[in-house]
Amino acid sequence: MLWTDWSLKWTTTVSRSENAQNSAELVIVFINQEEIDDNRELLHPELDKALRDSAERGVFQGKAGHTLWLSTLGLIPERYVVFVGHESSSHASKALRNAMGSLGEKLLKYQIKKAVFIVPSSLYSAEHQFKTSASALMEGLLLGLYRRNSLSTSGRATSSLEEVQFVLNSEASVRVWDEGLQQGLQIANGVCYARELTNEPANRLTPEQLGEEARLLAEQYGLEYRIYDEKDAVQEGMGGLLAVGQGSVNPPRMIVIHHRGSPDSKMTLGIIGKGVTFDTGGISLKKAAGMEEMISDMGGAAAVMGVMRAVGELKPALNIVAVIPAAENMPSGSSYKPGDVIRTYSGRTVEVLNTDAEGRIVLADGLTTAIRQGATRLIDVATLTGAVMHALGDLTTGALSNEETMLQDFLQSAHIAGEYVWPLPSHPEYQRLLKSDVADLKNHGGSWAGAIAGGLFVGTFAEQYPWIHLDIGGTAWMWEDRGFESKGGTGVMVRSLLEYIRSESSKVN
């Protein structure tokens, strides 16, 4: 598998080592403006004085995401202290995740091997959130340390962090804290796996290779799977997948992975990820500038793979079928063309107006596959449109749904996970954008409401099952580092989907 595991050890204690030979190199202290102003003792009188001097000079004010790195000059056993700003009014998971994630660049720069984290006493005030807080801190730390894999001879900028000691003020809290840390590690591994897949060059991650990666994943965690090759797709009648992939020398794959976490339940969640491993636009060729980013056009597939990795470890009590329609959209003499009419796996026909609107066509077959594999509710994740960026930029994922209760439940999960999702309207009048004169529908709705038209096209193939569409066209890839999202693939929606799965599994039992 492309991503194995973070090799990080941790201990949870009620006091940090005072032995200089055994101590860490760095101590991490969360701080806010209120704690700076009230002159309470924080770590050491001289270090506290240096902190407050920096605050008076405006260098550091305890704001979220700000850090102040100081040499301890032998005043305490650790060589360095980093004061990390956080929101004084809230220890919400998002704030904790962001604060810890802000350390990534500095930890990489100083090549810290061992650190001590003094858990803020204010976290103990909400015991039911204590595990969640630990999980968020671990997620933030590891996601902030991740850097894109480099195939150069110098390799990637790897973290040297080997061990973290978390210092609590109560022995009774150790078990809950450790459970949260373990959960955060599993979630972070899922996100980093998705990032690694998204960042992999397209010549190294063809549809066939993505299928092989799925096989390795399923076998590692004992999950059922089936990989449909191009011959299977022909036999099944997966006309949408075959049409998009027919211009490439790398044939398509339909990937199916099952987790049967509640065998007696009649409910099965289908998660479908767009797996276009490279998108040239086909005959409707894209501009050359920036096309290298199209390795990320399988960001939805990567998210689904990241989720299934974490599902394999967390083993939620929920039936899940993951489906990835994987293809490469290339221009050639055998490519599908504008004006073609294709028959999808569902039997519906589609008039092709733009071969660069290919994601919705492979997703059509993906949703039908999920339904035939037993899914009773559906969530698809896709870098579906550039139009969603005009509405929401690169900060927020767009959502469409045919079932308001399911959508609201998912939006709550995304809020808890700290990912921005915003619903787009799906009024029935928008359906006219998909009306075709020669087929059941067309794959392009024109210049207006592109994200809505694309999502509604996909929703047609949900039949009458509850369905959510997540358009990550603006959020799956970053051109530069932002917080704990490093340049490249972000692994967006892994955390939200896992939180939704956790929430739904709690309702089953």
Beta strands, then each sheet from edge to edge (+ up, - down):
strand 1: 9-13
strand 2: 26-31
strand 3: 67-71
strand 4: 80-85
strand 5: 114-118
strand 6: 163-167
strand 7: 224-228
strand 8: 253-260
strand 9: 268-273
strand 10: 275-279
strand 11: 319-329
strand 12: 341-343
strand 13: 349-351
strand 14: 377-382
strand 15: 397-401
strand 16: 421-423
strand 17: 441-442
strand 18: 467-471
strand 19: 477-478
strand 20: 488-489
sheet 1: 1+ 6+ 5+ 2+ 4+ 3-
sheet 2: 7+ 8- 11+ 9+ 14+ 18+ 15- 16-
sheet 3: 7+ 8- 11+ 10+
sheet 4: 12+ 13- 17-
sheet 5: 19+ 20-
end
